Amino acid sequence: MKRTTSLVAVGVTVLALLALVVGAALATTPSGVTPTLLTRATLGQFVAHNDGITLKSPHHSADVTNVRVDIQPGGTTGWHHHPGIAVVAVASGTVTEYDEECQKTVIQAGHGFVESHDRVHLVHNEGSVPAVLYVTFITRTETPQGVTIDAPQPQGCDKH
């Protein structure tokens, strides 16, 4: 029984590593994008309520990470997703976000969007001026990868 359990564990590990390698090989490459880590901190377990807004991580320690993302005209993040939640504020310029169905949303300076549920998307600066985004990520403290995970381009969507 122990041998079967060990073989299953090895098989799952090999499949997970293969998925990472294949996913990275099929991922689209960012271009014209410069992320700058501003800060990262551990929040621990928490529950916060104020003015009808609730934010909580009562069962797991959470980290908060703040990143400035500069996107040049024509620049693209490449297809990717995030662990946890990302709250994005567009500080200047205009960006277009494409979801996995290739539906686009145009976001201008002074507006923002929230990314969650591990959904694949791409952010593209289709304008003529640089765009600046400030992103706040909230992830589990033990998240092994970074705050952005490359992903392959969805089938039927020609944006990259």
Phi, psi and omega per residue, in radians:
M1 nan -0.727 3.130
K2 -1.100 -0.660 3.138
R3 -1.113 -0.745 3.125
T4 -1.105 -0.761 3.113
T5 -1.081 -0.735 3.122
S6 -1.120 -0.746 3.128
L7 -1.118 -0.701 3.095
V8 -1.110 -0.774 3.131
A9 -1.080 -0.748 3.111
V10 -1.120 -0.743 3.133
G11 -1.076 -0.763 3.124
V12 -1.114 -0.730 3.126
T13 -1.096 -0.778 3.130
V14 -1.094 -0.762 3.119
L15 -1.097 -0.703 3.123
A16 -1.119 -0.774 3.120
L17 -1.129 -0.712 3.110
L18 -1.095 -0.724 3.113
A19 -1.078 -0.702 3.109
L20 -1.125 -0.771 -3.117
V21 -1.160 -0.821 -3.140
V22 -1.133 -0.736 3.114
G23 -1.053 -0.745 3.131
A24 -1.155 -0.640 -3.125
A25 -1.191 -0.566 -3.113
L26 -1.606 -0.102 -3.079
A27 -1.135 2.643 3.057
T28 -1.548 2.591 -3.042
T29 -1.593 2.288 3.026
P30 -1.154 2.641 3.037
S31 -2.596 2.477 3.133
G32 1.206 0.401 -3.100
V33 -2.131 2.275 3.089
T34 -2.190 1.831 3.051
P35 -1.521 2.456 3.100
T36 -2.231 2.026 3.101
L37 -1.184 2.167 3.106
L38 -1.642 -0.785 3.126
T39 -2.941 2.738 3.031
R40 -2.496 2.419 -3.119
A41 -2.579 2.660 3.072
T42 -1.628 2.231 3.130
L43 -1.623 -0.435 -3.025
G44 1.371 -2.793 3.072
Q45 -1.489 2.440 -3.101
F46 -2.760 2.799 2.963
V47 -2.425 2.186 -3.134
A48 -2.297 2.329 3.109
H49 -2.303 2.363 3.023
N50 -2.900 2.358 3.086
D51 0.867 0.689 3.083
G52 1.411 0.100 3.108
I53 -1.900 2.320 3.123
T54 -2.139 2.347 3.062
L55 -2.337 2.212 -3.091
K56 -2.622 2.629 2.992
S57 -2.550 1.239 -2.998
P58 -1.339 -0.305 -3.046
H59 -1.899 -0.260 -3.087
H60 -2.421 2.600 3.030
S61 -1.218 2.446 -3.134
A62 -2.105 2.647 3.042
D63 -1.983 2.662 3.000
V64 -2.067 2.334 -3.136
T65 -2.273 2.298 3.092
N66 -1.981 2.270 -3.092
V67 -2.329 2.374 2.970
R68 -1.651 2.313 3.140
V69 -2.131 2.021 3.066
D70 -1.715 2.226 3.136
I71 -2.150 2.042 3.140
Q72 -1.266 2.775 3.066
P73 -0.940 2.286 -3.094
G74 1.464 -0.134 -3.111
G75 -1.275 2.680 -3.136
T76 -2.496 2.542 3.107
T77 -1.338 -0.244 -2.939
G78 1.295 2.838 3.134
W79 -1.242 2.358 -3.096
H80 -2.821 3.038 2.996
H81 -2.554 3.084 -3.051
H82 -2.295 2.523 2.917
P83 -1.312 2.699 3.085
G84 1.175 -2.493 -3.057
I85 -2.185 2.450 3.063
A86 -2.141 2.218 3.068
V87 -1.912 2.086 -2.992
V88 -1.984 2.234 3.045
A89 -1.992 2.203 3.079
V90 -1.541 1.945 -3.073
A91 -1.475 -0.633 3.100
S92 -2.670 2.722 -3.102
G93 1.385 -2.923 3.137
T94 -2.421 2.401 3.068
V95 -2.196 2.761 3.073
T96 -2.057 2.182 3.098
E97 -1.782 2.306 3.074
Y98 -1.949 2.303 3.093
D99 -1.613 -3.106 -3.062
E100 -1.157 -0.254 3.051
E101 -1.663 0.122 3.131
C102 1.229 0.329 3.053
Q103 -1.367 2.358 -3.085
K104 -1.887 2.606 3.051
T105 -2.315 2.195 3.129
V106 -1.637 2.233 -3.109
I107 -2.138 2.098 -3.116
Q108 -1.685 2.857 3.101
A109 -0.893 2.450 -3.124
G110 1.587 -0.078 3.102
H111 -2.112 3.001 -3.127
G112 -2.706 -3.025 3.122
F113 -2.715 2.856 -3.125
V114 -2.079 2.370 3.094
E115 -2.020 2.239 3.118
S116 -2.706 -3.057 3.102
H117 1.102 0.351 3.044
D118 1.033 0.540 -3.107
R119 -1.448 2.392 3.130
V120 -1.299 2.421 3.098
H121 -2.759 3.001 3.125
L122 -2.425 2.465 3.071
V123 -2.048 2.251 -3.034
H124 -2.260 2.357 3.026
N125 -1.624 1.758 -3.131
E126 -1.625 0.085 -3.119
G127 -1.574 -3.000 -3.101
S128 -1.880 0.041 3.108
V129 -2.209 2.677 3.110
P130 -1.056 2.613 3.072
A131 -1.986 2.507 3.082
V132 -2.154 2.210 3.110
L133 -2.075 2.525 2.981
Y134 -2.026 2.162 -3.059
V135 -2.066 2.278 3.030
T136 -1.917 2.060 3.123
F137 -1.790 2.392 2.991
I138 -2.131 2.009 -3.063
T139 -2.299 2.832 3.023
R140 -1.124 2.456 -3.121
T141 -0.973 -0.666 -3.070
E142 -1.497 0.211 3.120
T143 -1.030 2.088 -3.032
P144 -1.311 -0.532 -3.103
Q145 -1.672 3.103 3.112
G146 -1.270 -2.956 -3.095
V147 -1.509 -0.123 3.067
T148 -2.250 2.259 -3.116
I149 -2.079 2.046 3.135
D150 -1.052 2.583 -3.132
A151 -2.471 2.719 3.080
P152 -1.237 2.713 3.089
Q153 -1.153 2.293 3.116
P154 -1.093 2.519 3.097
Q155 -1.106 2.432 3.101
G156 1.474 0.046 3.124
C157 -2.083 2.096 -3.072
D158 -1.619 0.171 3.100
K159 -1.406 2.378 3.060
H160 -2.659 nan nan
